[in-house]
Amino acid sequence: FNTSHIKYYSAKVSEYLFNISYLYELFGDRLAMMRYRRAGYQINALNQPLKMLATRKKLGFIKGINPEIEIVIKEVLFYGRSTLYTELYKALSAKL
């Protein structure tokens, strides 16, 4: 496996997960913040290709990855964006 290729997708996904955790933190939802932050750390620590795990439906076997977070991971991997991130960002912008 090309290690840089593996790390690129992991870094991209974990960046989204961390950003979602920061948005939840700003909303005061500590539990959601911790879930997404923990998932970000788990993805960063992976030594396997994230896309391969996603296509083989193995993301749920990673500690801290629940079905909600799995959706975010797949969106980022396959579409380059996250609906949840966009919705949270818009909601925060509306509050400012």
C-alpha positions in Angstrom: 0.0 0.0 0.0 1.0 3.6 -0.7 1.3 5.0 2.9 0.9 8.6 1.8 -2.3 7.7 0.0 -3.7 6.0 3.1 -2.8 9.0 5.3 -4.4 11.5 2.8 -7.9 10.0 3.2 -7.5 9.5 6.9 -6.3 13.1 7.4 -9.1 14.5 5.3 -11.8 12.5 7.2 -10.3 13.2 10.6 -10.2 16.9 9.8 -13.9 16.8 9.1 -14.6 14.8 12.3 -12.5 17.3 14.4 -14.3 20.3 12.8 -17.7 18.7 13.5 -16.5 18.2 17.1 -15.5 21.9 17.4 -18.9 22.9 16.1 -20.7 20.7 18.6 -18.4 22.2 21.3 -19.6 25.7 20.3 -23.2 24.6 20.6 -22.5 23.2 24.1 -23.1 19.5 23.2 -20.2 18.0 25.0 -21.2 14.4 24.4 -21.4 14.8 20.6 -18.2 16.8 20.7 -16.4 13.9 22.5 -17.8 11.3 20.2 -16.6 13.0 17.0 -13.3 14.0 18.5 -12.7 10.3 19.6 -13.6 9.1 16.1 -11.1 11.6 14.6 -8.3 10.3 16.8 -9.2 6.7 15.8 -9.2 7.5 12.1 -5.9 9.3 12.4 -4.4 6.2 14.1 -5.5 3.8 11.3 -2.8 1.9 9.3 -5.3 0.5 6.9 -6.8 2.1 3.8 -10.0 3.9 4.9 -11.7 3.6 1.5 -11.2 -0.1 1.6 -12.7 -0.4 5.1 -15.7 1.7 3.9 -16.3 -0.3 0.8 -16.1 -3.6 2.7 -18.5 -2.2 5.4 -15.9 -2.5 8.1 -16.0 1.0 9.5 -18.3 -0.1 12.4 -15.6 -2.3 13.7 -13.4 0.7 14.4 -13.7 1.7 18.1 -15.8 4.9 18.4 -17.4 4.7 15.0 -21.2 4.6 15.3 -23.7 4.6 12.3 -24.0 8.4 12.4 -20.3 8.9 12.2 -20.0 6.2 9.6 -22.3 8.3 7.3 -20.0 11.3 7.7 -16.9 9.3 6.9 -18.5 7.8 3.8 -19.7 11.3 2.6 -16.2 12.7 3.0 -14.5 9.7 1.3 -16.9 9.4 -1.7 -18.2 13.0 -2.2 -15.6 15.2 -0.5 -18.1 16.9 1.8 -20.2 16.3 4.9 -23.9 17.2 5.1 -23.7 17.3 8.9 -20.8 19.7 8.9 -22.6 22.0 6.5 -25.8 21.9 8.5 -24.0 22.6 11.8 -22.0 25.4 10.2 -25.1 27.1 8.8 -26.9 26.8 12.1 -23.9 28.4 13.9 -23.7 31.2 11.4 -27.4 31.9 11.9 -26.9 32.3 15.6 -24.1 34.9 15.1 
